[in-house]
Amino acid sequence: MIPVKLFHVFLVSLFSAIVLIPPISKLAVSMGMLDLPDERKAHAHETPRLGGFAIFFAFLLALLLFADFNQQTRGFLTGAVIIFLTGLADDLVGLTPKKKFVGEIIATVCAVVVGQVSLVSLGNLFGSGEIELGPFAIPFTVLAMVGVINAINMLDGLDGLAGGVSAIALGAIGLLAFISGNHPLLLMAVALLGALLGFLKYNSYPASIFMGDAGSLLLGYSLGFFSVTLVVQGNQVISEVSPFIILAVPILDTLFVMCKRLRSGKSPFAPDRSHVHHRLLGFGFGHKASVVIVYGATYILAFFAVFCYRLADRWQAVALALVTLLFCLTSWFLEKKRLAGYFRFLRSNQPLRQTRSYRRLVGCAHRLRVAAKYLILAILLLSVFSPADPASNAPVVAGFLCVLSLFLFVARGAWNRFLLFVLYFDGAFLIYLTENFGREMTIGGVPLIWITSALFFLLFVIAGTKVFLRRRIGSMTTSPLEYLILFIVISVPLLPERLIGHHHILTVTGKSIILFVGYRLVLMREAKRNRKILAATFGVMLVIALKGLF
C-alpha cells in the first residue's frame, strides 16, 4: 500500500475527530448528556460523554474516502454500525447489561458471517500440531470478540486510559498487518488510530469529554475484529497468540475482576472498583501516573508481539503465561500494598516537592540537563563522519549554513525563536545525512549508525526523566497523551528495515523528535547562551559543505 495514501487516511480521521469533538461536546451539554461523578468514578466534575460519536464518524469518513469495500470491510462496517448504535443507545437512554450483551452478540455475529472471518484454530500451542476448532470456529470467534469488547469497555475508567491502550494496540496490529500484507486491515487500523488520537487530545487528563459506551464498545469491537482478521488473512502467517499478547492487559484485568466478583457471589458485570486502574489509585498513585503505568505495560507487550512474531506459537504461549503470572502477582502486591515505600513520588497528579525521594531526584535535574547537552554535542559531531553527496547535499548544507550564520548574528529577543527553529532544522538535516549516507561508515570497527542510535536512546531516557521531574516545559509531558507519544517515538528508530523506506524517513522523524525534546531542555532560556551547541552545529555544517564541494 502506498504510504502517502495511509498518511492521507490518518490525517482525514485525525482532523475530522479534532473538528467534530468541540460541537459534539456543546451538544452533549445542551442535551444534558453528562457523566456525573459518584463514589465509583474517578472524575470530580460533570463531563460530556458523546466522544464516541466523533470517533465513529471520523473513522467512517476516512473509510468511505479511501477504503476498498471488499468482503472483510463490509463485514466490519455492518457490525460496527450495530455496536455503535448499541453504545449510543446506552449513552442516551441507558441499557441493562443483558440488552448491551445482546447488541454485542448481534454485532459480532453479523461481522463474522458477512465478513466471512473466523478463527479456525488456536495455533500450535503445545508443539504437537494445530488445535483445530472445527464446528466451534464461529462460536469461539464470537465469544472472543465479545470478550474483547467488554474488556475495553471495563477499562474505560480513567481519563485517556481506554483510548491510549487501544491506540497502542492499534499501532501494533497495524504493524503486523503491514508485515503480513493485509492491506485492508492496515488501512482500517490507521483510520481508527487517527480518529482515536484526535479524540485523546480532549480526553487526556483532565478530560473535557468522555467516549462513552458508543466509543468504548466500538473500540473493543474493532480490536476484536482486527485481531481475528490479522491471524486469518494476509500473506505472512501471524500467530493466534499475538493478539492476546497485545491485548493482555485489558483481557487479564477483565478475567481477574470477573473471577473476583464470582467468588464474592456477585454478577460478573456488576460495577465496582476492583480493576487494575482502581487498585493503582487505591494504592496511592496519582491519576496520570496510573494511566502511564498501564500504558507502559501495554506498550511493552505490544512491542514484544511485533518484534517476536516469528517465535513459535508455544513460546509465545509461554510468554503469555508468564505475563499472566506477573499480572496476578502485581495485583496481589497492589491489593496488599506491599510496595508502598518505593513509589511515593508518583502518588499525586502533580510532583510532591515535599517528599524526600522527590527532592533527591530533583537534585539530579541539573546534571541531567548537562548530560543531555553533551549527548547532543556528540550526536552533532558524529555527523561529520557521514560522507556527503555533492550532487544534492552541498547546496542544501550551504543554504542551511548561511541561514544559521545570519540568525547567529542578528538573534535578539523574538529573533531567538528563529534561531531555535534553524537549529531544529539543521539537526534534523544532519540526522538525515547520517541515516542515509553514514550507514556504511564505522568508527573503530563499530558501525556509525549503532553509535548514534545508542546516543539517541540515552538522550530519550535522560530527556524524558528530566521533563518528568521538573515540569519546566508546559507543552511537553503534561498529560498521559504526551507520554503515549513518547512511547511511540522511542519505537520509531527500532522499526524493522522493511518498514523504514528508501530514505529512512521514519527513523529520521523519530530521532528528530528526540533531538527536538533535547533541544527544548538545553536551549530553554536562550539559544545564543549555549555556545558549544551553536559552534558544533556551525562547524559540522561547514565541514559537510566543504566535503560536498571539494
Secondary structure, DSSP 4 states (H G I P E B T S, - for coil): --HHHHHHHHHHHHHHHHHHHHHHHHHHHHHT-EE---TT-S--S-EE--HHHHHHHHHHHHHHHH----HHHHHHHHHHHHHHHHHHHHHHT---HHHHHHHHHHHHHHHHHHHT----B---SSSSS--B-GGGHHHHHHHHHHHHHHHHHHHTTSTTHHHHHHHHHHHHHHHHHHHHT-HHHHHHHHHHHHHHHHHHHHHSSSPS---HHHHHHHHHHHHHHHHHHHHHSSSS---THHHHHHTHHHHHHHHHHHHHHHHTT--TT---S-SHHHHHHHHT--HHHHHHHHHHHHHHHHHHHHHTTTS-HHHHHHHHHHHHHHHHHHHHHHHHTTTGGG-GGGSSSS--TTSHHHHHHHHTHHHHHHHHHHHHHHHHHHGGGSPP-TTTHHHHHHHHHHHHHHHHHH--TTHHHHHHHHHHHHHHHHHHHHHHHSTT-EETTEEHHHHHHHHHHHHHHHHHHHHHHH---TTSSSSHHHHHHHHHHHHGGGS-HHHHTTTTHHHHHHHHHHHHHHHHHHTSS-GGG-HHHHHHHHHHHHHHHHHHH-
